């Protein structure tokens, strides 16, 4: 999968020459509801908070891609739908601009994956459906690949066992619709010398080989076994949910911390400017005795003019979006 270019850049980072129509706060930052048009033709329409996309909004890329959902601190965060230029689509949870939590990805060939994500990658428990064959894998994923316990389900049979690196590994069993099952195990064997060998990656030369065992009548799970399996699956889902919530909470806390630091820095800078202006005025009054006499000798009274500047719109950039391979 490739999401190169789909990350949206903070709006303050680069010079912006587009337009914005909407609400602002007393610091002239984008705040509230508004619409921005970027120089390259992309548009964002939705909510801002202190100059950054925050809340619900719709971002439309000029290449046809679009995101509809929640933002926080200029990043996709919360529930949202991203439609890629090639027509593939992801709908589900986001954290810090990454697919994270539960979501469903629809591929242009008709395949789909529904399950857990972390850092843009399939991670945890999920189901991948293959449209061409009608087969599906249901089980655990690690770093985008089958790893851990799972089931590879076909039209009239399925394999249940352990997987690693998208291959069956170790003990498992084939379960047939005719009412029997075959136990055995998968072992890794080297390719024959005449086969295409990969000298750079020796592990690619290993292929799984099924060592068949006994064929027995189909084992029907007892209610206790079914309940145990259900509880294990529920525990795995709950763990993944807690991890996703922890990531989201950490991101929100970091955003709050950065906002507090920004406000504190602004207040400190304003106080320093005010002190500098007062000191300069005192020096000026001290250097001009005539002006001091006109002022009645009171060097502590002066008036400051009101100056209201207009902030340049340098807070929007044009993100790119690529499709998922």
Rosetta blueprint (number, residue, H / E / L):
1 X L
2 X L
3 X L
4 X L
5 X L
6 X L
7 X L
8 X L
9 X L
10 X L
11 X L
12 X L
13 X L
14 X L
15 X L
16 X L
17 X L
18 X L
19 X E
20 X E
21 X E
22 X E
23 X E
24 X E
25 X L
26 X L
27 X L
28 X L
29 X L
30 X E
31 X E
32 X E
33 X E
34 X E
35 X E
36 X E
37 X E
38 X L
39 X L
40 X L
41 X L
42 X L
43 X E
44 X E
45 X E
46 X E
47 X E
48 X E
49 X E
50 X L
51 X L
52 X E
53 X E
54 X E
55 X E
56 X E
57 X E
58 X E
59 X E
60 X E
61 X L
62 X L
63 X L
64 X L
65 X L
66 X E
67 X E
68 X E
69 X E
70 X E
71 X E
72 X E
73 X L
74 X L
75 X E
76 X E
77 X E
78 X E
79 X E
80 X E
81 X E
82 X E
83 X E
84 X L
85 X L
86 X L
87 X L
88 X L
89 X E
90 X E
91 X E
92 X E
93 X E
94 X E
95 X E
96 X L
97 X L
98 X E
99 X E
100 X E
101 X E
102 X E
103 X E
104 X E
105 X E
106 X E
107 X L
108 X L
109 X L
110 X L
111 X L
112 X E
113 X E
114 X E
115 X E
116 X E
117 X E
118 X E
119 X L
120 X L
121 X E
122 X E
123 X E
124 X E
125 X E
126 X E
127 X E
128 X E
129 X E
130 X L
131 X L
132 X L
133 X L
134 X L
135 X L
136 X E
137 X E
138 X E
139 X E
140 X E
141 X E
142 X E
143 X L
144 X L
145 X E
146 X E
147 X E
148 X E
149 X E
150 X E
151 X E
152 X E
153 X E
154 X L
155 X L
156 X L
157 X E
158 X E
159 X E
160 X E
161 X E
162 X E
163 X E
164 X E
165 X L
166 X L
167 X E
168 X E
169 X E
170 X E
171 X E
172 X E
173 X E
174 X E
175 X E
176 X E
177 X L
178 X L
179 X L
180 X E
181 X E
182 X E
183 X E
184 X E
185 X E
186 X E
187 X E
188 X E
189 X E
190 X E
191 X L
192 X L
193 X L
194 X L
195 X L
196 X L
197 X L
198 X L
199 X L
200 X L
201 X L
202 X H
203 X H
204 X H
205 X H
206 X E
207 X E
208 X E
209 X E
210 X E
211 X E
212 X E
213 X E
214 X E
215 X E
216 X E
217 X E
218 X L
219 X L
220 X L
221 X L
222 X L
223 X H
224 X H
225 X H
226 X H
227 X H
228 X H
229 X H
230 X H
231 X H
232 X H
233 X H
234 X H
235 X H
236 X H
237 X H
238 X H
239 X H
240 X H
241 X H
242 X H
243 X H
244 X H
245 X H
246 X H
247 X H
248 X H
249 X H
250 X H
251 X H
252 X H
253 X H
254 X H
255 X H
256 X H
257 X H
258 X H
259 X H
260 X H
261 X H
262 X H
263 X H
264 X H
265 X H
266 X H
267 X H
268 X H
269 X H
270 X H
271 X H
272 X H
273 X H
274 X H
275 X H
276 X H
277 X H
278 X H
279 X H
280 X H
281 X H
282 X H
283 X H
284 X H
285 X H
286 X H
287 X H
288 X L
289 X H
290 X H
291 X H
292 X H
293 X H
294 X H
295 X L
296 X L
297 X L
298 X L
299 X L
300 X L
301 X L
302 X L
303 X L
304 X L
305 X L
306 X L
307 X L
308 X L
309 X L
310 X L
311 X L
312 X L
313 X L
314 X L
315 X L
316 X L
317 X L
318 X L
319 X L
320 X L
321 X L
322 X L
323 X L
324 X L
325 X L
